[in-house]
């Protein structure tokens, strides 16, 4: 399957079918590079608490939910309002429009 030619809904539909096998399909280096480029590490860490929740906490919160990928994907692509130190601000999007790259980051986070 060539993920570059599919729409995000199609990728997500396919991910439900492949959810048990996706961990092997994660390109960790690419996910980490995109997250660095998107400045995610300013507010998030794998385990330690910063302004935002650690990736392990996010993965644990979404574990077992059938729409986990969709929830995280929406969060990373729609600039939702979040609270930081009691103030509302917009969460930044990932710095890409490439759907396969976005899905790779989503899966990287969920695999923590």
HUVEN-V22145 format. One record per backbone hydrogen bond with DSSP energy under -1.0 kcal/mol. NH is the residue of the N-H (numbers start at 1). CO is the residue of the C=O. Records with the same first field share a line. If there is no record, write none. Layout:
# HUVEN-V22145
NH->CO  CO
This chain:
# HUVEN-V22145
5->2
6->3
11->7
12->8
13->9
14->10
15->11
16->12
18->14
21->18
25->22
26->23
28->26
31->27
32->28
33->29
34->30
35->31
36->32
37->33
38->34
39->36
40->35
42->39
43->40
44->40
50->52
52->43
55->45
56->46
58->54
59->55
60->56
61->57
62->58
63->59
65->62
68->65
71->67
72->68
73->69
74->70
75->71
76->72
78->74
82->89
84->87
87->84
89->82
91->80
94->76
96->94
102->98
103->99
104->100
105->101
106->102
107->103
108->104
109->105
110->106
111->107
112->109
